[in-house]
Amino acid sequence: MQFLTLFALVSYVSAILIPLNSFSGTETLYRVNKTSRVYIISNSPQDVLQSLVLSTTTGAQNSNAYSLSVPQNDGSLTAFVPTQDNDFLSVVFNGPTKPEGSLYMDSITQNLNVFPLQENSSINFKQGTNVFFKMSSPNGQIAVAQNVVVPQNQKLSGYVGLPETPNPVQFFDSASIDTITTYNQLEIPMQVFHFTSSDANVKYEVKFAARSGITIGSSGLIMTDDFPSGLFGTNDYDLKNQNGINVDAIFVPRLDKTRGYGGNITVFMTTTNLEPTVFPMLSPADSNITSNSPMSRIVVESDGPYAIQYFLRDTTVTTPSPYESTTKSSSFPQIIASLLIAAIIRF
């Protein structure tokens, strides 16, 4: 006689994430509706996943975890979708070796796409909410979004974890620097994250790559591992600005707002008789820092994890400045004037 877990979740649930190795020959039931979508995120072998069976009691649907774990051509997973309201999803595992990975169920997120991020993945933007699960750890590489394009007056937002998480931690917001439409690389060294955008013209490529750091003429996002938790330390970026050109810079630091800590972004100048400029970072608030100076190095120090959205522009290149700057000259009095800083703290 087969035993069953009655019920792992008796009431209807909007979103859950359950380890696959928690299932057994004891049937586990979940109440589901036609809006429910069930995903299997796993790298386990085919024979192991085929021993994990999903079915509905009323709709008489049946599938195994392996068929649900294989990505489509665009890299997204096919969801198991119940055909009846007030049905039950049955999950049973009858194999000798437990599978690794997760069962992810959602019923509230509109236009949801789920992607397992593999070592050789190259995943392009899809309109809606795109959730990424890190499945590999290539040596010397992290998850990144490259060649990001966000059209003017449109928006792309990035968050830690699942979209159903109450008040998810944000690590990227294209509206924070609303004059910038392209980003070279966004560092995303975390296990689960998601992007949201309703604009079909947004572009990006999510993959594994080495950190590119901060360079003049680039825009992007730098982040400590597993933000807003994880390890952190001092990072030093050499801008290779031996000629002392003036650089327009924008920094948007984000820290863990649930903890009280701070840090500094210190800008060192090519002109050695100019003192470095220190920009404070505070965890309770998002800040938008702008500067124009002959910067040569950027050093980030913090008492906790951080994500910093940035833009650096060579002012000798004839493209519009992202903000009003008083001067582009490098004469000494004008350099001093150019070090005026705007740090607007938005609570």
N, C-alpha and C positions, 0 to 999 in steps of 0.2 A: 504494500500500500504506500502510495507517494504522499509525503507530508508537504504542506505548503505554509508559507509565511503569510498570515492573514492579518493585516496587509502590511507590507513595509511602510506604505503611506496609505491609510484608509481613505482619507479625503483626497479630493482632486488637488494636484499640485501644479504650479505654474512653471517651475524650473527646478531641476535637480542635477547633480553631478555625482555619480556613484562609481567606485572602483569595480572593474570587471571581476577582480579576484574575490569579491565579496559574495558572488553568486555560487550556488551549489545545486545538487539534485533536489533540494527542497524548493518547490515553486515559490517565486516571489511575485506578488501582484501589485500593480499600480493603477489607480483610477485614471483614465484618459478620456479625452474628447477629440472631436475632429480637428481641433486647432492644435493638438499636441504633435510635436515632431521629435522623433527619437533618433539619436546619432550614436554610432560606435566609433570611438577614437582609439585605435590600437595598431601596434606593429607586430602583434603575436602571429605565429605561423598559421597557415590556412587550416590545418587539421585541428588545431586548438580552438580557433574561433568558430569553426563549423559545429563544434560541440555546444556552443552557447546559442540557444534557440529562443526567439522572441515570437509571441503570438498574441492575438486578441481573442477573448472568450466569446464575444457576440459577433464581431465582424468576420471571424474565422480567417484572419490573415496569419501568415506564417513566414518567417524569414530567419536566417542565421546571421550571426555577427560578422562572419567573413564577408558576405555579400554587401553588408552595409559599411564595411571598413575600407572598401576599395574606392579611391577618389575617382571622380569623373575627369574628363579631359581638361577642365579648367581648374582642377585641383580640389574642388569642393566635394563634400560627402553627400550621398543620397540619404534622405531621411526616411524612416519608417513612420508613416502617417496613418493613424486609425481612420476607418471609414464610418465609424458610428460614435455618437455621443454617449456618455455614461457607460463606457466600456471599460474593460480591464486589460492591461498589458501584462502578460505572463512572461517571466524570464526564468529559464532553467538551464543549468550547466551540468552536463553528464560526462565530461571528459576526465582523463587522469591528471592532466597538467593545467593548472590555473592560468587563464589569460591575463595579460597586462593591459593597462589602458583604462578607459572610462566609458560609461554610458551617460550621455548628456541628453536631457529632455527639456524642451522649452515649449511654451504655449502662448507667450505674450509678446515676443519680439517680432516686429514686422520685417519682412524682407530679410530673413536671417540666412546667412551663408556660413558654413562651418568648414574650416580648412585644417587638416593635419599638416604641420610644417616639417617636411623631411629634409635631409641633407642636400638633395639635389632639386628641391622645389624651386619653382619660379612662378609665383602666384600674382596675377594681375587683379586690379580693382574690379569689384562688382558693386553695383548700386545697392544700397541698403546698409545692413549691419553685418560686418565680416568678422567672425571669431576665429582666432588662430591658436592652435595647440602645438607647442614645441614638442617634436618627437625625436629629435636628434641633437647631438652636441658635437659638431665638427670642431676639430682642433684649431684653435686660434680664430674662430669665427663666432658671431652672434647673429641673432635674428635682426634684420634691418628692413626698412622700406626705402627703396632707391628710386630715383627719377620721378619724384612726387610732383604732380601738377594739380593745382587747385585754381580753377578759373576765378577771375575777379568777381567779388560779391557772392561767391559760393563758400562752402565750409566743409572742412574735414576735421573730425575730432578723433583722438586716440585715448583709450582708457585701459586701465589695468583690470585683468580678470574678465568675468562674464558680464554680458549686458544686463542681466537680471539683478546684479548686485546693487543694493541700495546705495546711492551716492558713490558711485565708483570713482576711484582716484584717476584724475585726468593727467596725461603726460604730454599731450600735444593738442593744440588748437590753432588752426590756420588763421582764425580771426584775430589772434593775438598780435600778428604782424600783417595787417590787412593789405599792405601794399605789395607783399611778396606772393608770387604765384607758383614758384618752383623751389623745390628743396632737393639737394643732392643725395643726402642720406639721413635717415632717422634711425638712431640706435634704439633697439627694443630688446634688451637682454633679459627676458622674463619668460615664464612658462606658459601663461595664458594672457592674451590681450585681444582687444577688438577695436576696429575703426568703424565710424558711422559717417555716412554722407548720403544725402538724397539727390545729389547731382550726378547725372550720368556721364559728365565730361571730366570728372576727376580721374587721375591716373596715378598708379604706383606699381612697383614690383616688389613683393615681399619674398625674401630669400635669406640664405645665410651668407655672410661676407665678413671680412675683417673690418674693424673700426677704421674709418678714414680720418677721424679727428677734426680739428678746426683749421681751415686755411682761408686766406684772403680770397675773396671772390666766390665763396661758398655760402650755402645756407643749409641748416639741418637741425639735428637734435642729438645732444650727447646725454648719456644716462648711466648711472651706476647700476650694477647688476641687481636684478630682482627688485627694482624700485617698486614701492616705497619702503621696502625692508632691504635686507641683504647688506653686503659689504660696501664700504665706501673709503675714499682716501683722497689724497691730493693729486690732481692731474695738471700737467704742465704742457702747454701747446706752443711750439715755436712757429711763428708766422713767417719766418724767413723774409723779413722786411728790412733788408740791409740798407736800402735806399731811403728809408724813412718816409715813404708816401703816407699821406693822410688816409685813414680808413674810417668809413662810416660803419658803425656797429650797433646792433640791437641784440639784447639778451633778455629772454623771458624765463627766469628760473622758477621751478616748481619744487617744493619740498613737502614732506609729509605733514599735513596740517593738524594731524591728531597728536603730534608731539611738538614740544617747544624746543627748537634748536635753530641755529643759523649758520651762516658761512659767508665767504667773500669771493667775489670775482675780482682778481687783481690784474690790471692792465699795465704792463711795463712798456716803456717807450724806447724807440731806436735812439733818439737823442738822449744821451746819458745824463745831461744836466737837468732833465725833467724827471721829477719824482713820479713813481708809479701811482696810478689812481685806483682806489679801492671802492668797489661797489658792494654794499652789504646785501645778503640774501636772508630773508626772514620766513620761517615756516608758517606763521598764521596768515600770510597774505601772498597773492601773486603780484609780482612787480614787473614793470616794463622799463628797462634801462637802455638809454641811448647814449652814444658817445661818438666824437669825431676826433681822432688823434693819430700821430705817427706810431702806432702800437707795434711792438715786436714780439711780445709774448703775452699769453693769457694763462693765468694760474687760477685754478678753481680749488678752494679749500672749503670743507664743510664738516659740521659735527654730526651729519646724518646723510641719508641718501638724497639724491637730487636728479632732476631732469631739466635740461636747459635748452630751450629753443633759441636759435641764434641766426644772425645774418651779418656777413662782413662784406663790404664793398670797397673796391679800389677806387678812390675818387678821381684817379687820372683816366678812368674809363668813362666814356661819354654816355652814361645811362642815368636816368633820373634817380636822385637820392630818395630813399624811403622816408626821409623826414627833412625838415628845414635845417640847414646848416649855415652858420654865420659866415664861414670862409672856407676856401679850398687852398689858400696859400700856405707855404711852409715857413714863412718868415717868423722869427722868434716871437714878436708880440702877437702875431695872429695865431701861432700854435697855442700860446697860452689861452687865447680867447676860445680856441676850438675845443679846449678841454672841458667846456661847460657841459654839465651832465643833466639829463632829465630823468629822474627816477620817480615814477608815479606809483604809489602804493595803493592797490585797489583791494579793499576788504570785501 
